[in-house]
Amino acid sequence: MTNDPHLTGLVGPVVHDEIVAARAPWSHRVDAGQTLRVIDVEGNQAVDFLLYAADDDAERYSAQDTIAAQANIFLRTGSALLSSEGRAMMTITGTSVEYHDTIGGACSCESNSLRYGHHTKAQHSCVDNFLEANLRDGRGKRDIVSNVNFFMNVPVEPDGVLGIVDGISAPGLTVDLRADMDVIVVVSNCPQINNPCNGFNPTPVRMIVTA
């Protein structure tokens, strides 16, 4: 029996439990049948998320296939994250947030400079985190594809313009993903401080894997 509220509803033994510091990268293998729970510990923290097939780096998360298959740009309970081969990599089995973003992308020094001014060019970015995490497994810049943004609120306005607004999360809210194949999960705990996706204050997240 545990009093840890972050474990509520999880079935099976915990095989990995880690706090990812604010602004930091993270990567971990999740085997088929295991569940990854992503916890927004303090609330209003965007989590940029990529997937690679564990046994074939050429197969990786595909935003295009995922959006086309579900005919929706937002991810909810039941949404399958499809690969570049059209196969389910992970499926969202539960989320305490209404929806998650597929189109907002990852911040970079280039996008920061363009949106917020040249003085932001040296700021740490999600692309920097993805590069750092991927290099551990021999992947490079060309292996970074369009990513999921868990807990990030990117509404589409009536005129088609994308907004980046205050997140819809809160302390302790979660998203659970079941691995449908053996995958490498790569995360940037978003360091962005120039727009409200992190409430202008990046905070830690917790990653729990259960068998």
TIBAZA-68468 format. One record per residue (C-alpha): residue number from 1; x, y, z. Coordinates in steps of 0.25 Angstrom, whole numbers. Example, Ala and Ser with C-alpha at 12.3 -4.5 7.8 and 13.67 -1.06 7.14 Angstrom:
@resi: 1 | u: 49 | v: -18 | w: 31
@resi: 2 | u: 55 | v: -4 | w: 29
REM end
This chain:
@resi: 1 | u: 0 | v: 0 | w: 0
@resi: 2 | u: 5 | v: 14 | w: -4
@resi: 3 | u: 1 | v: 28 | w: 0
@resi: 4 | u: 7 | v: 34 | w: -13
@resi: 5 | u: -4 | v: 40 | w: -20
@resi: 6 | u: 4 | v: 40 | w: -33
@resi: 7 | u: 2 | v: 25 | w: -33
@resi: 8 | u: -13 | v: 25 | w: -32
@resi: 9 | u: -19 | v: 16 | w: -43
@resi: 10 | u: -6 | v: 10 | w: -48
@resi: 11 | u: -6 | v: -6 | w: -49
@resi: 12 | u: 6 | v: -14 | w: -48
@resi: 13 | u: 20 | v: -12 | w: -41
@resi: 14 | u: 28 | v: 1 | w: -43
@resi: 15 | u: 40 | v: -2 | w: -51
@resi: 16 | u: 45 | v: 12 | w: -53
@resi: 17 | u: 42 | v: 25 | w: -45
@resi: 18 | u: 50 | v: 38 | w: -48
@resi: 19 | u: 48 | v: 53 | w: -46
@resi: 20 | u: 53 | v: 61 | w: -59
@resi: 21 | u: 58 | v: 74 | w: -54
@resi: 22 | u: 52 | v: 87 | w: -60
@resi: 23 | u: 58 | v: 90 | w: -74
@resi: 24 | u: 65 | v: 76 | w: -75
@resi: 25 | u: 65 | v: 65 | w: -85
@resi: 26 | u: 61 | v: 50 | w: -82
@resi: 27 | u: 61 | v: 37 | w: -90
@resi: 28 | u: 57 | v: 23 | w: -86
@resi: 29 | u: 53 | v: 10 | w: -92
@resi: 30 | u: 39 | v: 5 | w: -90
@resi: 31 | u: 35 | v: -9 | w: -94
@resi: 32 | u: 23 | v: -14 | w: -101
@resi: 33 | u: 12 | v: -15 | w: -90
@resi: 34 | u: 18 | v: -6 | w: -80
@resi: 35 | u: 11 | v: 8 | w: -77
@resi: 36 | u: 18 | v: 21 | w: -76
@resi: 37 | u: 11 | v: 31 | w: -67
@resi: 38 | u: 16 | v: 46 | w: -69
@resi: 39 | u: 12 | v: 55 | w: -57
@resi: 40 | u: 12 | v: 70 | w: -57
@resi: 41 | u: 17 | v: 71 | w: -43
@resi: 42 | u: 15 | v: 86 | w: -41
@resi: 43 | u: 5 | v: 89 | w: -52
@resi: 44 | u: 5 | v: 97 | w: -65
@resi: 45 | u: 18 | v: 90 | w: -70
@resi: 46 | u: 19 | v: 86 | w: -85
@resi: 47 | u: 26 | v: 73 | w: -88
@resi: 48 | u: 31 | v: 71 | w: -102
@resi: 49 | u: 31 | v: 57 | w: -106
@resi: 50 | u: 37 | v: 48 | w: -117
@resi: 51 | u: 37 | v: 33 | w: -120
@resi: 52 | u: 46 | v: 23 | w: -127
@resi: 53 | u: 45 | v: 9 | w: -129
@resi: 54 | u: 55 | v: 2 | w: -120
@resi: 55 | u: 60 | v: -8 | w: -130
@resi: 56 | u: 59 | v: 1 | w: -143
@resi: 57 | u: 63 | v: 16 | w: -141
@resi: 58 | u: 57 | v: 18 | w: -155
@resi: 59 | u: 43 | v: 16 | w: -150
@resi: 60 | u: 39 | v: 27 | w: -141
@resi: 61 | u: 27 | v: 36 | w: -137
@resi: 62 | u: 19 | v: 42 | w: -149
@resi: 63 | u: 10 | v: 54 | w: -146
@resi: 64 | u: 5 | v: 53 | w: -160
@resi: 65 | u: 0 | v: 39 | w: -159
@resi: 66 | u: -5 | v: 41 | w: -145
@resi: 67 | u: -13 | v: 53 | w: -148
@resi: 68 | u: -18 | v: 47 | w: -161
@resi: 69 | u: -22 | v: 33 | w: -155
@resi: 70 | u: -31 | v: 40 | w: -144
@resi: 71 | u: -35 | v: 52 | w: -152
@resi: 72 | u: -32 | v: 61 | w: -141
@resi: 73 | u: -20 | v: 70 | w: -137
@resi: 74 | u: -22 | v: 68 | w: -122
@resi: 75 | u: -19 | v: 55 | w: -114
@resi: 76 | u: -28 | v: 50 | w: -104
@resi: 77 | u: -31 | v: 36 | w: -97
@resi: 78 | u: -31 | v: 25 | w: -107
@resi: 79 | u: -22 | v: 33 | w: -117
@resi: 80 | u: -11 | v: 24 | w: -123
@resi: 81 | u: 2 | v: 30 | w: -126
@resi: 82 | u: 6 | v: 25 | w: -140
@resi: 83 | u: 20 | v: 22 | w: -146
@resi: 84 | u: 25 | v: 26 | w: -159
@resi: 85 | u: 21 | v: 12 | w: -163
@resi: 86 | u: 7 | v: 14 | w: -159
@resi: 87 | u: 8 | v: 5 | w: -147
@resi: 88 | u: 3 | v: 8 | w: -133
@resi: 89 | u: 15 | v: 12 | w: -124
@resi: 90 | u: 8 | v: 16 | w: -111
@resi: 91 | u: -7 | v: 18 | w: -108
@resi: 92 | u: -12 | v: 28 | w: -98
@resi: 93 | u: -20 | v: 20 | w: -88
@resi: 94 | u: -24 | v: 31 | w: -79
@resi: 95 | u: -21 | v: 46 | w: -76
@resi: 96 | u: -26 | v: 56 | w: -66
@resi: 97 | u: -24 | v: 67 | w: -76
@resi: 98 | u: -35 | v: 69 | w: -87
@resi: 99 | u: -26 | v: 69 | w: -99
@resi: 100 | u: -11 | v: 70 | w: -103
@resi: 101 | u: -4 | v: 77 | w: -115
@resi: 102 | u: 2 | v: 71 | w: -127
@resi: 103 | u: 5 | v: 83 | w: -136
@resi: 104 | u: 12 | v: 94 | w: -127
@resi: 105 | u: 26 | v: 88 | w: -129
@resi: 106 | u: 38 | v: 89 | w: -121
@resi: 107 | u: 45 | v: 102 | w: -118
@resi: 108 | u: 59 | v: 105 | w: -123
@resi: 109 | u: 69 | v: 116 | w: -123
@resi: 110 | u: 64 | v: 120 | w: -137
@resi: 111 | u: 49 | v: 121 | w: -134
@resi: 112 | u: 52 | v: 128 | w: -121
@resi: 113 | u: 60 | v: 139 | w: -128
@resi: 114 | u: 49 | v: 140 | w: -139
@resi: 115 | u: 37 | v: 141 | w: -129
@resi: 116 | u: 44 | v: 148 | w: -117
@resi: 117 | u: 56 | v: 155 | w: -121
@resi: 118 | u: 71 | v: 153 | w: -124
@resi: 119 | u: 74 | v: 154 | w: -109
@resi: 120 | u: 67 | v: 140 | w: -107
@resi: 121 | u: 76 | v: 133 | w: -117
@resi: 122 | u: 85 | v: 127 | w: -106
@resi: 123 | u: 74 | v: 122 | w: -97
@resi: 124 | u: 73 | v: 107 | w: -96
@resi: 125 | u: 62 | v: 101 | w: -104
@resi: 126 | u: 55 | v: 88 | w: -106
@resi: 127 | u: 63 | v: 85 | w: -119
@resi: 128 | u: 75 | v: 86 | w: -111
@resi: 129 | u: 69 | v: 76 | w: -101
@resi: 130 | u: 65 | v: 66 | w: -112
@resi: 131 | u: 79 | v: 67 | w: -118
@resi: 132 | u: 86 | v: 64 | w: -105
@resi: 133 | u: 76 | v: 52 | w: -102
@resi: 134 | u: 77 | v: 46 | w: -116
@resi: 135 | u: 93 | v: 47 | w: -116
@resi: 136 | u: 93 | v: 37 | w: -105
@resi: 137 | u: 87 | v: 26 | w: -115
@resi: 138 | u: 95 | v: 31 | w: -127
@resi: 139 | u: 83 | v: 40 | w: -133
@resi: 140 | u: 86 | v: 54 | w: -139
@resi: 141 | u: 78 | v: 66 | w: -143
@resi: 142 | u: 72 | v: 59 | w: -155
@resi: 143 | u: 65 | v: 49 | w: -146
@resi: 144 | u: 57 | v: 60 | w: -139
@resi: 145 | u: 43 | v: 60 | w: -145
@resi: 146 | u: 30 | v: 68 | w: -141
@resi: 147 | u: 27 | v: 64 | w: -127
@resi: 148 | u: 15 | v: 63 | w: -117
@resi: 149 | u: 14 | v: 74 | w: -106
@resi: 150 | u: 7 | v: 68 | w: -94
@resi: 151 | u: 0 | v: 78 | w: -85
@resi: 152 | u: 2 | v: 89 | w: -95
@resi: 153 | u: -10 | v: 97 | w: -100
@resi: 154 | u: -9 | v: 101 | w: -114
@resi: 155 | u: -23 | v: 105 | w: -119
@resi: 156 | u: -26 | v: 108 | w: -134
@resi: 157 | u: -33 | v: 121 | w: -135
@resi: 158 | u: -45 | v: 123 | w: -145
@resi: 159 | u: -36 | v: 129 | w: -155
@resi: 160 | u: -26 | v: 118 | w: -154
@resi: 161 | u: -16 | v: 125 | w: -146
@resi: 162 | u: -9 | v: 116 | w: -135
@resi: 163 | u: -9 | v: 121 | w: -121
@resi: 164 | u: 1 | v: 118 | w: -110
@resi: 165 | u: -7 | v: 121 | w: -97
@resi: 166 | u: -7 | v: 117 | w: -82
@resi: 167 | u: -7 | v: 102 | w: -80
@resi: 168 | u: -19 | v: 94 | w: -76
@resi: 169 | u: -12 | v: 86 | w: -66
@resi: 170 | u: -10 | v: 87 | w: -51
@resi: 171 | u: -1 | v: 81 | w: -40
@resi: 172 | u: -2 | v: 65 | w: -41
@resi: 173 | u: -9 | v: 63 | w: -54
@resi: 174 | u: -5 | v: 52 | w: -62
@resi: 175 | u: -5 | v: 45 | w: -76
@resi: 176 | u: -3 | v: 30 | w: -77
@resi: 177 | u: 3 | v: 23 | w: -89
@resi: 178 | u: 3 | v: 8 | w: -92
@resi: 179 | u: 15 | v: 4 | w: -101
@resi: 180 | u: 9 | v: -4 | w: -113
@resi: 181 | u: 23 | v: -8 | w: -117
@resi: 182 | u: 37 | v: -6 | w: -111
@resi: 183 | u: 40 | v: 9 | w: -111
@resi: 184 | u: 51 | v: 19 | w: -107
@resi: 185 | u: 44 | v: 31 | w: -101
@resi: 186 | u: 51 | v: 44 | w: -103
@resi: 187 | u: 46 | v: 56 | w: -95
@resi: 188 | u: 50 | v: 71 | w: -94
@resi: 189 | u: 44 | v: 77 | w: -81
@resi: 190 | u: 42 | v: 90 | w: -88
@resi: 191 | u: 51 | v: 101 | w: -84
@resi: 192 | u: 42 | v: 112 | w: -91
@resi: 193 | u: 41 | v: 125 | w: -83
@resi: 194 | u: 36 | v: 134 | w: -94
@resi: 195 | u: 22 | v: 130 | w: -95
@resi: 196 | u: 12 | v: 124 | w: -85
@resi: 197 | u: 13 | v: 109 | w: -89
@resi: 198 | u: 20 | v: 107 | w: -76
@resi: 199 | u: 14 | v: 119 | w: -68
@resi: 200 | u: 28 | v: 126 | w: -71
@resi: 201 | u: 34 | v: 117 | w: -60
@resi: 202 | u: 39 | v: 103 | w: -64
@resi: 203 | u: 37 | v: 93 | w: -54
@resi: 204 | u: 40 | v: 78 | w: -52
@resi: 205 | u: 32 | v: 66 | w: -57
@resi: 206 | u: 32 | v: 52 | w: -52
@resi: 207 | u: 33 | v: 39 | w: -61
@resi: 208 | u: 28 | v: 26 | w: -56
@resi: 209 | u: 28 | v: 13 | w: -63
@resi: 210 | u: 20 | v: 1 | w: -59
@resi: 211 | u: 21 | v: -14 | w: -64
REM end
